[in-house]
Every structure is written in structure tokens, then in C-alpha cells.
């Protein structure tokens, strides 16, 4: 295969083109392959008799830029089988040129010949120093999570209004609509144009071209309070020197009660379908994660990075039907695979099938989990009727314990009743802890209705009869 010479045409007009490259192109007696004719240097060289063969039609034929670049590279490689190829690109071949990267990854010999990057002119025009932190992004393929708003941001490849609109919509996820951004076109050339506009006007006030870039200045900290990096820094500051005395003295053990409390408050917000409450309570749960992770970092045992890595790798490993080629037919099969993968991942054999159930679960929830685990190894009733028979048996034993007047026996037998009820809940896929929580809330609502109704009548709940209470209770039920 013949050699491919790749020439950079620079970022601006013909005056910026190095003399050696200018002479090389003018002395050619064959056509130069060029990614696009839409460049001032190409137009000037055409006027001087240089012949170009462009790939502009491929842009019209393909919907995705990735396909465009691979098709161009494939054509050039095919030409190189026959003759030496000269391929010209805007700017510098090693800056934002995907076709060049594809060619460099091929087995063909590739030589990079000159070309000036527009970055020097860009930094000069914007009066910024990239040493402060600089990020260069392809506007056609970047993702929101790629963007570091602490840096100077430059988006290249802003070929048209649609790309400019996509950049705007992504940035609006993190920045306010009036955030100032700068549009730069043909920087360093006689056609240079620089306009500062509010972010929301990005795709409305400027005709973009293939020489257009977008500059976003570093965002102030108060605009980044929604980012994980800032949250981590806040927690680090609270625990660090000069931080909060309360946060500084916390340990894994002292925070246990708060973790339990925050989860229950989250459940309350979910039950109330309170979106604002869910946001707040999820934040409080996340705070517990961050505090425990910062304690781990302060003590030198682990960091939040370890927590995130462990979770990410676990999710990928336990979802082979998503991240690999394995297939599943339904959610039940997903759960089955999850449990098998979990066992293999742990690399251990439990002494008991009941091992691993949290000891600090509320007793009703723990009973539910114990019976689920036992049922998985076959220790289960053949039919639901057997469970109901068992419930009746336990009720009779409880009555006997009451008749004998033995408090300890009564407690034991009543626990047996609750245990059987948890098993019935399992059969119907009802979480008994959640079910009882709903009933508690319903009771509070109805009882509060009685109290309010009596208050309007200027009466106390202590002075009314049970029959009156029952009547108000039924009223409360009808209003639900």
C-alpha cells in the first residue's frame, strides 16, 4: 500500500498557510483529496489552479458524522492501494480530525505534514490562558458527563444550527439561560468574528459555519452546587480543619440511628407522593453515604471512589443481560440470575441459607425476609391453605396462653401469629412492614378526623361514647 500524506490547511486564510505547504500544493500535478471545500484556503488555492476532490457529498448522504468519517477514511485507504495519496484537512491534522485518527490506526504508512492549529489564535482572541484549565470538546459527539465546568470550555465542529442547538440544550442542564458564552468564527483570519451572547440565544443570533467554535468560561462555584464534585468538597470541608464540630466528631456507629431515620422519612415522602419531599429525603440519605465515605477516607480505609467503583462493577456484573450478550425472558429470571451471580461474586458458601439477613431490620420485615429465604430452599407450604390452618392453630394457642395467664407464653404465641401473617403476606407479594405502615397512617388520619370533628362541636374525645366515636370513624372512612 502506498503512503498517505496528510496536510493541514490551517485555521484561517491563505496568508496563514506555511510557504512550504503552499509550494507543495501548487506544484502538484494531480488532484488533492480534501475533507471539505468549505474552507478559505481551498477556495484561494482553487483560484491559483490547484485541483481538489472533496467528500462534501458524503455529509449529505449520511445522518451520523461517525459514518461520514469512516466512509472518507475507507475511500482514501482504497485509493492508497493504487497510488500515493495527498489528503488535506482544515486546521492541523492532529486536532479534531477523526478521519486522521482512523487512518493512523490503519496499517497504511501515514505522514503528517504541517498545518497550524487555530487554538493559538483562539486563546489570543479570547485572552485566556489554558494553563488555568482547558477542555476541548467535539460538539457533534460529546456527552453531558464529559463536561468539566471548572475549565475553559471550547466546542469545535459546530457545523450548523442543529449542532449549536444540541450544545445549548446540554449546557442548559447545568447553566442558567443568561449565562454568557462566546461564539467565534474564522478566528485568526480577516473574516474573524467574535460575539458574546446569553446561552439561550446560542442557536438564534449567529450563522454558524465549519469554522465556528463556542467558548464557555469557567462557571462560578455557586452554579455548580448540583454537581457531585462540589458535594464531595462540602462534606470534606465540614469534616476538615475549621469545619463543623458536630460533623467532625461523628463515627460510623454514631450515624447508625440517622441512617435508619432518613430511610423511613424517605418512605413517608414516597407514600405521600411528595416530589419535593422525595428530593429532600433522598438528599438526606445521600448525606449519610457521603459522611460514612468521608469518615472512611479520614481514617485511611476507603473513599467514596471505592464505594462508587464497587457499586458500578457490581451492577455491570449482575446485569449480563444488559452489559453482555446474555438474554432473559422476564423480571423473575433477572432476580434468579441476580442471586446466582451474587453467590458467585461473594466467593463464599453460607453456613445457613438464612445468613446475610440484616439483624437490625424491623422484626416484621425480618420475618418476611427469613421466610422468603427458607422458601427458596424448599421449606415452604404446599398450598396457602396450609398457612391459613397454621394461623388458626396459632390463634388457638394464643387463647390458651391467655387463659393460663402466662405473660411470657402470651408474648411467644402472639409472635407466632405475626410470623404466620408475614408468611401470608409473602404469598401475595405484599411487604408486611409497608402494609402495616399504610394501616398506621390510615389509623392516624381517621383518628385525627374524629378529634377535629369533636373539636368543631366543642367536645373532647374523652367525654364521648364509643358509639359516637364509631359513627365519626365511619364518616372518616367515607371521606377517604
C-alpha positions in Angstrom: 0.0 0.0 0.0 1.2 3.5 -0.9 1.9 6.3 1.6 -0.8 8.8 2.6 0.4 12.4 3.2 -2.0 14.4 5.3 -1.7 18.2 5.0 -3.2 20.7 7.4 -4.6 23.8 5.7 -4.6 25.9 8.8 -7.4 27.6 10.6 -7.8 30.8 8.5 -7.0 32.2 5.1 -4.1 31.7 2.7 -1.8 34.2 4.4 -1.6 31.8 7.4 -0.5 28.8 5.3 3.2 27.9 5.6 5.2 28.7 2.5 6.5 25.1 2.1 2.9 23.6 2.1 1.7 26.4 -0.3 4.5 25.5 -2.8 3.9 21.8 -2.4 0.2 22.1 -3.2 0.8 24.5 -6.1 3.4 22.2 -7.7 1.2 19.1 -7.7 0.1 17.7 -11.0 -2.8 15.7 -9.5 -5.9 16.4 -7.5 -5.7 16.7 -3.8 -8.3 14.9 -1.7 -9.9 17.3 0.8 -12.4 16.6 3.5 -14.4 19.7 2.6 -14.2 22.5 0.1 -15.8 24.9 2.6 -12.5 26.5 3.7 -11.0 29.8 2.6 -7.6 28.3 1.8 -9.1 25.7 -0.5 -11.0 28.5 -2.3 -7.9 30.6 -2.7 -5.8 27.6 -4.0 -8.5 26.7 -6.5 -8.2 30.2 -7.9 -4.5 29.5 -8.4 -5.2 26.3 -10.3 -4.9 23.6 -7.6 -7.4 20.8 -8.2 -9.3 19.3 -5.2 -11.6 16.3 -4.9 -13.8 16.8 -1.8 -16.0 14.5 0.3 -18.8 17.0 0.8 -21.4 14.8 -0.8 -20.9 12.1 1.9 -22.0 14.6 4.5 -25.3 14.9 2.7 -25.7 11.1 2.3 -25.0 10.1 5.9 -27.1 11.0 9.0 -24.3 10.5 11.5 -20.8 12.1 11.5 -19.2 8.8 12.6 -20.4 7.2 9.4 -19.1 10.1 7.4 -15.6 9.9 8.8 -15.3 6.1 8.3 -16.5 6.3 4.7 -14.0 9.0 3.9 -11.1 7.0 5.5 -12.2 3.9 3.7 -12.1 5.7 0.3 -8.7 7.2 1.0 -7.3 3.8 2.0 -8.7 2.2 -1.1 -7.0 4.9 -3.2 -3.7 4.3 -1.4 -3.7 0.7 -2.8 -3.2 2.2 -6.2 -1.2 5.4 -5.7 0.3 7.8 -3.2 -2.5 9.9 -1.7 -2.4 13.5 -0.5 -5.3 14.3 1.8 -5.9 17.8 3.1 -7.9 18.8 6.2 -8.8 22.1 7.8 -6.6 23.3 10.7 -4.0 20.9 12.0 -4.4 17.2 11.2 -3.9 16.2 14.8 -6.6 18.5 16.1 -10.3 17.4 16.0 -9.8 15.3 12.8 -11.5 11.9 13.3 -10.6 10.8 9.7 -6.9 11.3 10.5 -7.2 9.1 13.7 -8.9 6.4 11.6 -6.1 6.5 9.0 -3.4 6.4 11.7 -5.0 3.3 13.2 -4.7 1.6 9.8 -1.8 -0.5 8.5 -1.0 2.1 5.9 2.0 4.4 6.2 0.8 7.9 7.1 2.8 11.1 7.2 1.6 14.3 8.8 2.7 17.5 7.1 2.4 20.8 8.8 -0.7 22.8 9.3 -1.4 25.3 12.1 -4.0 24.8 14.8 -6.5 27.6 15.4 -6.0 27.2 19.2 -3.2 29.8 19.5 -5.4 32.4 17.7 -8.4 31.3 19.8 -6.5 31.8 23.1 -5.3 35.2 21.9 -8.7 36.3 20.7 -10.4 35.2 24.0 -7.5 36.4 26.1 -7.4 33.2 28.1 -4.5 31.1 29.4 -5.2 27.3 29.0 -2.9 26.5 31.9 -5.8 27.6 34.2 -7.7 24.5 32.9 -8.9 23.9 29.4 -11.2 21.4 27.8 -11.6 20.9 24.1 -14.8 19.1 23.0 -16.3 17.8 19.8 -19.8 19.4 19.6 -21.0 16.5 17.4 -20.3 13.7 19.9 -19.8 15.0 23.5 -21.9 13.9 26.4 -23.0 15.9 29.4 -20.9 13.9 31.8 -17.8 14.7 29.8 -18.0 18.5 30.6 -15.9 20.0 33.4 -17.4 23.4 34.1 -14.4 24.4 36.2 -12.4 24.6 33.0 -12.3 27.0 30.0 -14.6 25.1 27.5 -14.2 25.2 23.7 -16.6 23.3 21.5 -15.4 22.7 18.0 -17.2 21.1 14.9 -20.2 23.4 15.3 -21.1 23.0 11.7 -24.8 24.1 11.8 -27.6 25.5 13.8 -28.8 22.0 14.8 -25.4 21.2 16.4 -25.4 24.6 18.1 -28.9 23.8 19.5 -27.8 20.5 20.9 -24.8 22.1 22.6 -27.2 24.7 24.1 -29.7 22.2 25.4 -27.0 20.2 27.0 -25.4 23.2 28.7 -28.8 24.4 29.9 -28.9 21.2 32.1 -26.2 22.8 34.2 -26.1 26.5 33.5 -28.7 29.3 33.6 -30.2 30.6 30.4 -28.5 34.0 30.8 -25.0 32.6 31.2 -22.6 34.4 28.9 -21.0 32.3 26.2 -18.9 33.4 23.2 -19.3 32.4 19.5 -16.1 32.5 17.5 -16.0 32.2 13.7 -12.9 32.1 11.4 -10.6 33.1 14.3 -7.2 34.5 13.2 -8.4 35.3 9.7 -9.6 38.5 8.1 -13.2 37.1 8.5 -12.8 36.7 12.2 -16.0 37.3 14.1 -16.5 37.1 17.9 -19.9 37.6 19.6 -20.9 37.2 23.2 -24.5 36.1 23.8 -26.6 34.6 26.6 -26.6 30.8 26.4 -30.3 30.7 25.5 -29.5 32.7 22.3 -26.7 30.4 21.1 -28.6 28.9 18.2 -30.6 32.0 17.3 -28.3 35.1 16.7 -25.4 33.8 14.6 -25.0 32.0 11.3 -22.5 29.2 12.1 -20.1 27.6 9.6 -17.5 24.9 9.6 -15.1 27.4 11.2 -17.3 28.2 14.2 -16.5 27.3 17.8 -18.2 28.0 21.1 -16.4 29.2 24.2 -17.9 28.7 27.7 -16.0 30.4 30.5 -15.4 28.6 33.8 -18.6 28.5 36.0 -18.6 30.1 39.5 -19.0 27.6 42.3 -22.5 28.7 43.3 -23.7 27.5 39.9 -22.2 24.0 40.5 -23.9 23.1 43.7 -25.8 20.3 41.9 -22.6 18.5 40.9 -21.1 15.6 42.8 -17.7 17.2 42.9 -19.0 20.2 44.9 -21.0 18.0 47.2 -17.9 15.9 48.0 -15.9 19.1 48.7 -18.6 20.4 51.0 -18.6 17.2 53.1 -14.7 17.3 53.1 -14.8 20.8 54.4 -17.4 20.0 57.1 -15.2 17.2 58.4 -11.9 19.0 57.9 -10.0 21.6 60.0 -12.2 24.6 60.7 -15.3 22.6 59.8 -18.4 21.8 61.8 -17.7 20.3 65.4 -20.8 18.0 65.1 -19.7 16.6 61.7 -16.1 16.2 62.9 -17.0 14.0 65.9 -19.3 11.6 64.0 -18.3 7.9 63.6 -19.9 5.0 61.6 -21.5 3.9 64.9 -22.9 7.3 65.9 -24.5 7.8 62.5 -26.4 4.5 62.5 -29.6 5.9 64.0 -29.7 8.7 61.4 -29.4 6.3 58.5 -32.5 4.4 59.7 -34.4 7.6 60.4 -33.6 9.1 57.0 -34.8 6.0 55.1 -38.1 6.0 57.0 -38.6 9.7 56.2 -37.9 8.9 52.5 -40.6 6.2 52.7 -43.0 8.7 54.2 -42.4 11.2 51.3 -42.9 8.4 48.7 -46.2 7.4 50.4 -47.3 11.0 50.3 -46.3 11.3 46.6 -44.5 14.4 47.6 -41.9 15.1 44.9 -40.2 17.9 46.8 -40.1 15.8 49.9 -38.6 12.9 48.0 -35.9 15.2 46.7 -35.1 16.4 50.2 -35.2 13.0 51.8 -33.1 11.4 49.0 -30.6 14.2 49.7 -30.6 13.2 53.4 -30.0 9.6 52.5 -27.1 10.6 50.2 -25.7 12.7 53.0 -25.4 9.6 55.1 -23.5 7.9 52.3 -21.2 10.9 51.9 -20.5 11.2 55.6 -19.7 7.5 56.0 -17.4 7.7 53.0 -15.6 10.8 54.3 -15.1 9.1 57.7 -13.6 6.1 55.8 -11.3 8.5 53.9 -10.3 10.4 57.1 -9.4 7.1 58.7 -7.5 5.9 55.7 -9.7 2.8 54.9 -11.8 3.7 51.9 -13.2 6.7 49.9 -16.3 7.5 48.1 -14.5 6.4 44.9 -14.2 2.9 46.3 -17.9 2.9 47.1 -18.9 4.1 43.6 -16.5 1.6 41.9 -17.8 -1.3 43.9 -21.4 -0.4 43.1 -20.7 0.2 39.4 -18.8 -3.0 38.9 -21.5 -4.9 40.8 -24.3 -3.5 38.7 -22.4 -4.4 35.5 -21.5 -7.9 36.7 -25.1 -8.6 37.9 -26.7 -7.4 34.7 -25.2 -9.5 32.0 -28.4 -9.3 30.0 -27.7 -5.5 29.7 -23.9 -5.2 29.5 -23.2 -8.6 27.8 -24.9 -10.9 25.4 -26.9 -12.9 27.9 -30.7 -12.9 27.4 -33.6 -13.1 29.9 -37.3 -13.6 29.3 -38.8 -11.8 32.3 -38.1 -10.0 35.6 -38.3 -13.2 37.6 -35.4 -14.7 35.6 -33.5 -11.5 36.3 -33.9 -12.0 40.1 -32.9 -15.6 39.8 -29.7 -14.7 37.8 -29.0 -11.9 40.3 -29.0 -14.3 43.2 -26.7 -16.8 41.4 -24.3 -14.1 40.4 -24.3 -12.7 43.9 -23.3 -16.1 45.3 -20.5 -16.5 42.7 -19.4 -12.9 43.3 -19.1 -13.3 47.0 -17.0 -16.4 46.5 -18.3 -17.9 49.7 -20.7 -20.6 50.8 -23.0 -19.6 53.6 -23.3 -21.9 56.6 -27.0 -21.3 56.7 -29.5 -20.3 54.0 -30.6 -17.6 56.4 -27.2 -16.0 56.7 -26.9 -12.4 55.4 -30.3 -11.1 56.5 -29.7 -7.8 58.4 -30.2 -8.2 62.2 -31.3 -4.6 62.6 -34.3 -4.9 60.3 -37.6 -4.3 62.0 -38.9 -7.6 63.3 -41.8 -7.9 60.9 -39.6 -7.1 57.9 -37.0 -9.6 59.1 -39.7 -12.3 59.5 -40.7 -11.7 55.9 -37.1 -12.0 54.7 -36.5 -15.1 56.7 -39.4 -16.9 55.2 -38.5 -15.8 51.7 -35.1 -17.2 52.2 -36.4 -20.5 53.6 -38.9 -20.9 50.8 -36.1 -20.6 48.2 -34.6 -23.9 49.5 -38.0 -25.6 49.6 -39.0 -25.1 53.2 -42.5 -23.9 52.4 -46.2 -24.9 52.5 -47.6 -26.9 49.6 -50.6 -24.6 49.5 -51.8 -21.4 51.0 -54.5 -23.3 52.9 -51.8 -24.8 55.0 -50.7 -21.4 56.1 -54.2 -20.4 57.0 -54.6 -23.6 59.0 -51.3 -22.7 60.8 -52.7 -19.2 61.5 -55.8 -20.8 63.1 -53.6 -23.1 65.2 -51.5 -20.2 66.5 -54.6 -18.2 67.4 -55.9 -21.1 69.4 -52.6 -21.5 71.2 -52.6 -17.8 72.0 -56.0 -18.1 73.5 -54.8 -21.0 75.7 -51.9 -18.9 76.8 -54.2 -16.1 77.8 -56.4 -18.4 79.8 -53.4 -19.7 81.7 -52.4 -16.1 82.4 -48.7 -16.6 81.5 -47.4 -13.3 80.1 -44.2 -14.9 78.6 -46.2 -17.6 76.8 -48.7 -15.0 75.5 -45.8 -13.0 74.0 -44.4 -16.0 72.3 -47.7 -17.2 70.9 -48.5 -13.7 69.7 -45.1 -13.6 67.9 -46.1 -16.8 66.2 -49.2 -15.2 64.9 -47.3 -12.3 63.4 -44.8 -14.7 61.9 -47.6 -16.6 60.1 -49.1 -13.3 58.9 -45.8 -12.3 57.5 -45.8 -15.6 55.6 -49.3 -15.0 54.2 -48.0 -11.5 53.0 -45.1 -13.3 51.3 -47.5 -15.5 49.3 -49.3 -12.4 48.0 -46.0 -10.5 47.4 -47.0 -7.9 50.0 -44.3 -6.4 52.2 -45.9 -6.6 55.7 -43.8 -3.8 57.0 -45.0 -1.5 54.3 -48.6 -2.8 54.6 -48.6 -2.1 58.4 -47.1 1.3 57.8 -50.0 2.2 55.5 -52.5 1.0 58.1 -50.8 3.1 60.8 -51.1 6.1 58.6 -54.7 5.3 57.8 -55.5 5.0 61.5 -53.8 8.3 62.3 -55.9 10.0 59.5 -59.2 8.6 60.7 -58.5 9.2 64.4 -57.4 12.8 63.6 -60.7 13.3 61.8 -62.6 12.3 64.9 -60.6 14.7 67.0 -61.2 17.6 64.6 -64.9 16.8 64.2 -65.4 16.8 68.0 -63.3 20.0 68.4 -65.7 21.8 66.0 -68.5 20.6 68.3 -66.6 21.9 71.3 -66.4 18.5 72.8 -63.4 16.4 74.0 -62.8 12.9 72.8 -62.6 11.8 76.4 -66.2 12.7 77.0 -67.9 10.9 74.1 -69.2 7.4 73.9 -67.7 4.6 71.9 -70.8 4.5 69.7 -70.3 8.2 68.8 -66.6 7.5 68.1 -67.6 4.6 65.8 -70.0 6.9 64.0 -67.3 9.5 63.4 -64.9 6.7 62.3 -67.3 5.6 59.6 -67.6 9.2 58.5 -63.8 9.4 58.2 -63.8 6.2 56.1 -66.4 7.6 53.7 -64.3 10.7 53.1 -61.2 8.8 52.1 
